Amino acid sequence: MYLNGYAGNVGDVIVSNGPSTPPVWAPPVTGSMKPNGYQILPGGLIIQWGSAYCADTKTYTYPIPFPNKWFSHIMTAVNSIQLEYTFDKTGFTVTPYSDTTTANWIAIGM
């Protein structure tokens, strides 16, 4: 397939930022599909996910740091234990209020 006379590279995808922006070639989606993994989408959006074992206060690092900024981090305990957590571009610190639990999380940034 050609776009503006250019065939792109093997695996490239066509992306557009809306109807008023012409489409361009972009590298394919990259990442890691591991249980604690990530995907880097065309345009630079990064989605990361995983699980964290919570017995005491502990700091976890994301599979990759967000190079620019993070938008959102959502965490839920598997057995409804209340959690306190803080997060930034490199990871998060979590403390369960009672009992031991596993928490599933997802983070979005660029």
Secondary structure by P-SEA (a helix, b strand, c coil): cccccccccccbbbbbccccbbbbbbccbbbbcccccccccccbbbbbbbccccccbbbbbccccccccccbbbbbbccccccccccccccbbbbbcccbbbbbbccccc
